[in-house]
Each structure stands twice: as structure tokens, then as C-alpha cells.
Amino acid sequence: MLQDFKEKKMKISKAVKKLTEAIKKDPDFRMGYQANIAMAFVDECRGSGGFEEIAYDTLHNAANNAADRFLNNWCF
């Protein structure tokens, strides 16, 4: 059982490393991730009912900046 856990952990570690390298090397791939993270943030804010007073452009820019920051923290 412990061996299975170690093998799964190693596979996940390799997958995360490969994903991180791809995000670093390919600007289009990174933009796809950034856009999906940002839109999840926008959707959550709009769906929660507490952010209607924020202009969409302001929310959109904040979400993109937050997604960019997240990716920078993760990958660099």
C-alpha cells in the first residue's frame, strides 16, 4: 500500500513538473490557463451576488491580474 502511494505521488510529481515546464515555455498554453483561472474567478464573483456593483472591465482586469500572479507564483 505504501509503495502504491509512493508510485502515485511520483507520477503526480512528474505530471506537475511537465505542466509547469509547458506553462513556462509556451505563451499560448500559459494564456489558456490564465484565461480559465481568470474566468473561474469572474464567474464566482458574478454568481455570488456580491459583486454586481463592480464594472465588468474592472473585474475582468482584476481576475486576469490575479490569474497571472497565481501562475507566476506557481511556476517561477
N, C-alpha and C positions, 0 to 999 in steps of 0.2 A: 504494500500500500504506500509506504513512504517512497519507494522507487518510482511508482506511478506519479506521485505528486511532484517529485524532482524532475521527471521527464516532461510533464505538462508545464512546469514552471520554466524549464529550459526552452521549450517550444514557444511559449508566450514571450519570453525574453528576446528570442531571435526575431519573432514577428514584429515586436515593438521596435527593435533596433532597425529592422529593414524599413518599416514605415517611417521612422524618424529620418533615416537617410534619404528616403524618397521626398519627404516634405522639404528637407534642406536643399536638395539638388534640383527639383523640378518646380519652377514658379507656378505653372498651371495647376499642378497637383496640389500645391500648397493653397492656392487660391480657392480650389474646390473645397478643401477642408475649412478654410477660413469662412467662406460663404455659408456653408452648412452650420457651422458653430454660431455665426452671427444671426442667421435666420431662426435658429432654435431660440436664441435669446429674444429676438424681436417677437416671435410667436408667443413665447411665455409671457412677456411683458404685456402684449396686447390681449392675451387671453385671461390674464389675472384680474383685469378690471381696474387696475390702479394707475395705469399709465396713459390713459386717453388724452390727458391734457398736454402730453409731450408731443411735439410735432414729429411726424414720421421721419423726416430727414434727420432730425436731431437724434432720434432713437436709432435709426439706421447707422448713422456715423458712429455713435457710441458702441453699438453692437460690433461693427467692423473693427473698431479700435480694440475692443475687449478681446475679440477673437484673435486678432494679430498679436496682442500681448500674450494670450494663452499659448499660441504656437511658439512664440519666441521663448517663453519660459520653459516650455516642454523640450524644444529642440536645440536650444543654444545655451 
